[in-house]
Amino acid sequence: MRTVLTYGTFDLFHIGHVRILERARSLGDRLYVGISTDNFNSVKGKKSIIPYEHRSAIVRALTCVDDIFPENDWNQKELDIERFNANVLVMGHDWAGKFDHFKEFCEVNYFPRTEGISTTELKLALSAFRGDKLSELRRALDTVQSVVEQLGE
């Protein structure tokens, strides 16, 4: 049995997440996924919109995933490789080279991200609808509505 191990935050779950997990699973018979906890994301300087409990339930529900576990710190990967007897470690290409030291324990693959979608881009798009941005949009809509009403008179 070949065991594949990967990690991620999986915030604002999207098709890119599905594709990387399916591709990871295609490299073996079992796929174990470490999901960054909210506390660990804070250490990394990230803020998840979706809480860990929800993100882990979403990933666990995928048929390509055999099990999930919390990722609590940077140093647990070596222990996880040993614990799960992993044959393959898969990470996104933005981490290329950073985990090559694990090649003495298992195969290491860096997968490209899905073109045209990322959690960072989704968060940026959603930020346009927050706080004062939403107020600006409402004022703009009121102005457009007023112009439309005047044209109708």
C-alpha positions, 0 to 999 in steps of 0.5 A: 500500500502506498500512502500519500501525505499532504497539508493545507489550510483549505479555507474557502474550499474551491475546485483547486483544492479538489484537484490537488487532493485528487491528484495526490490520491492518484499517487497512492492507495491512501491519502492522509491530509493535515489541515492547519489549525486556526492557531497554527494559521495565526502563527503563520500570519494567516486568518482563516474565514472558515473555522478548522472544524468546518474545514476538516469536515469538508475535506474529510467528506471527500471520497479521495481522502482517507483521513484528516488530522490537525497540523499544529506546527511546522515541525510535525511533518517528519513525525507524520511521515513516520507515523503514517509510513508515508511513501509520498509527500505532496505540496503546492508548487509555491513550496518547491524545494522547501521540503526536499530534505524529506526525500531521505524518508519519502518521495516529494512532489510539488504540484502546480496550483489550479490556474485562475483560482486561489483562496487569496484571490477569493478573499481579495474579491470578497474584501470588496464587499466588506465594511466601508466597501459595502457602503460605497457600493450601496451609495453607488447603487443609490446613485444609479437608481436615482439616475434611472428614476430620473430617466424614467420621468 
